[in-house]
């Protein structure tokens, strides 16, 4: 028989060289829940298992190589649901959950028309479709592979979302009379790469992450310009942003005709969201 507690300590010790201790412990618990059906209390009680699944050891080996656990398991949690993910899409982040929650909280109306630009796994439009009051939800992305994954996630979560292939830098938005446009576009400057965790750089799609230092607000400018053509009077544009560019993003939106532009902080007191009203 194999001691769960000893196995837990062995795995944490192996991961501790790559991750902070608390993160290493969380990762091992995540693996145990997935492959052994064991939770933290089972470790405390030092339950025993007869055999170690090969898949568990394989997952540990991939973690030791730096592969994000969400890509190993093929799923990531977001706003109470599990979403299929792969290296074709970004792993959903906590800040994006906060942006989605803000949209839900601020927009209780029924039948709102909502567009997500750069949808990736589809976590934003799918969540809005399920959590808001009978909205009409649209989503676009430049990646066919990402769109196929987003469609699978929408099917799993019974969400009605109209997905379209679109390059927002080259094409106009094919929807009209929108109440809300939301986007989490590329915003990490190439000069900031050295600050990022190695597993993000090695495994997550750079197309969805990085923007040139010479024009870090490229996507924000294009989206804000094109959103202004399709938003209703009083419609709202929501962005997730680079925390170092909050004021710059606010000024950009104001210069393009948006009113009451707000830069908002996340739970970690970092400026990570901007919202503005379209009143042409």
N, C-alpha and C positions, 0 to 999 in steps of 0.2 A: 504493500500500500504506500501511497505517496502523500506526504504531509502538505496540505495547501499552504500553511503558514511558511514552511521552509521553502517551498517553491516560489512563493511570493517574494520572500527576501532575496532569493537567488536571482530572480528576474529583475528586481529593483536594483540590486547591486550592479548587474550588467548594464542597465540603462543609465545609471547615475553618472556615468562619464559623459553622456551626451545631453542629458536633460537635468534641470533642477530636481531635487529630491521629491518635492510634492508632485511635480508633473510626472516623474517616473512612476511614482506610486499610482497615480490616477490612470496612467496608460496600462499598467499591469492589471489593475482592477477591471478596466475596460476589456482587456483581452480575456480575463477569467470569466467575465459575464458572457462574452460572445462565444467562447469555445468550451467552457466548462459549465456554464450556467450557475456560476458561483458569484456571490456578492461579498461586500466588505465584511458583513457579519459572519459569513462562512469562513473567512480567513481568520477572524478573531476566535471563532470556535475551533479552529484548526481541524476542519473536516478532512477526510481522507478520500483519495481517488485511487482507482485500481490502475489506470493507464493514462499516459500523457498523449493526447492527440497530436499527430504529426502536424496538423494545421496550426496548432498553437505554437509549436517550435518554429515553424516557418514564418509565422507572423512576427515572432520575437526577432528572428534573424533580419527581417525587413526593417523593423524598427531600429535595429542596431546599425543599419545602413543609412538611416535618416529618413526613410519613407514615412510620410504622415500616416497616422493610424487610420484616418478617414479613407485614404486611398487603399490601404491594406484591406479594410473591411468592406469598402465599396459604398459606404453610407456615411452621412453626417447629420447630426441633429440640427433642427432649425425651427424655432417657435413651436416646439411641442410635437414636431413631426420628423420622420426620418427621410432624408433625400438621397437618392442615388448620386454618387459623385465618382469622378475619375480624373486623371491628370488633364483631361480635356476642359475641365471647368475649375474655377476657384472653389476652395473649401469655404462654405458659408461661415461668416464671422459674427461675433457677438454684437459688434457695432451695427451690422446690417439688421440684426433683430431689433435693435433699438430704433433704427430708422423706420422699419416696418410698423413697429408699435406706435410710433409718432403719427404715421399716416392713418392708422386705424383709429387712434384716439381723436385726431383732429377732424375726421371726415365721417360723421355718422349717417350721412344722407344715403338714400336708396338709389340704386341703379347708376352709380357714378361710372364714367368711362375713364379707364386707367391704362396707361402705357408704361411698361418697364423697358428701358433701353440698355442692352448688354446683359441679357437675362441669365446667361450661364446655365446653372442647374435648374433654373426656374423657381428658386425658393421664394423670391419676392412676389412675383405675380400669383403663384399658386397659393401662398399664404394669404394674400389680399383677397383672392377669389373666395377662399374658404371662410375668412374671418370678417369680411365686410358685408354690408347689406345689399345683396344681389347686384354686385357690380358687373360691368362689362369690361373684361380685362384682356389686354393685348400685350405681346412681348416680342422683342426683336433681338437678334444677335448676328454677328458676322460669321460665326462658326456653325457649319451644318452639323458637326458632331455634337456640339453643345445643345443645339436645338432638338436633336433626336433624344438626348438624355432628358431635357426639360419636358418633352412630350410624354416620355415614359413616367416621369415623376407626376405630371398632371393626371395621367391615367390612374396611377396608384392612389392618388389622393382625391380622385373624383372632382377635379377642378376644371372649370370651363375657361380655358385660356386660348386665345388665337395667336399662335406662334408664327412669325415670319422671318425669313432670312433677309438681313439688311446691313449694309455698311453705312453707318450713320455719318461718316466723314464724306461720303460721296453721294448719298441718296437722301431724298426728302422723306419725311415721315408719311406713310400711306394711310393715316387715320385722321379723322377730323372731330371737332367738337369734344375735345378731351377735357375732363375735369382735373385730372392729375397726370403729370409725367414724373417718373422717378427713375433715377439712374445711379449706379455705383460703377462709374467708368474707371479706366486706368488712371491712376493719379500718383504712383510712386515714381519719383524722378530717378534717372539712372545713377545720379550721384549719391542716392540714398541706399543703393544696393548693399553696400558694406554693413549697413545697420540691420539688415534682415537676416533671419535665421536661415541657415544653410539648406534646411529641408524645403523651405519655401522656394528658394532660388533653383534648387535642383529638380523639383517635382511639379510645381504649380505653373500654369501657362503664362509665359511672359507677355503674350499678346494682351492678356486681361489685366496685367499688373503695371507695366512700365510706360512712361511717357518721357520724351526728350526734355532735358533741362531748359533748352532754349524756348520751349513753348509748353509749359506744364499744364496750362489750362485749355489746351487745344480741344479736348473732348467737351469740356464744360461750355466753351464758347459755341461750338457747333450745335450741341444739344439745346442750349438756351435759345439760340437763334431760330432753330427749326421748330422747337417746342412753341415759340411765340406765334408761329403761323397756324398752329392746330389747337392751342388751348382756348377754351371759352373765356369770356371776360370773367375775371375773378378766379380763373383756374390756377392751380398751384404746381410749381416745379420743385421737386425734392432731390437733393444730391447727398450722397456720402462723399466726404472730402478728405484730402490730405490735411492733417492737423496743422501743418505749417503754412497752409495757404487759405485759411478761413477768411481773412480780411480781403485778400486778393479776389477770392471767389465772390464774396459779397459785392465788391466794387464792380466786378465784371457784370454780374447780373443786373445791378442797378443801371449800369451804362447801357444795357440792352433793353431797358424799359420795364424791368420788374420792380414791384413796389413792396414795401414792408418786408424787406429781405432780412432774415434772421440767421445768425450763426449760432448753432446749439452744441452744447457739450454732451458727451456720453457719460456713462456711470464712472469712468475713470478720470473725469474732469478734463477731457481733451476735446478740442473743437473738431467734431467729426461729421456734422450735418449742417446743411444750408437749405432754407426753404424761402421761396419768394412767390408773390402774387403777380399774375399777368393781368394788367389793366392797361390796354393799349389806348 
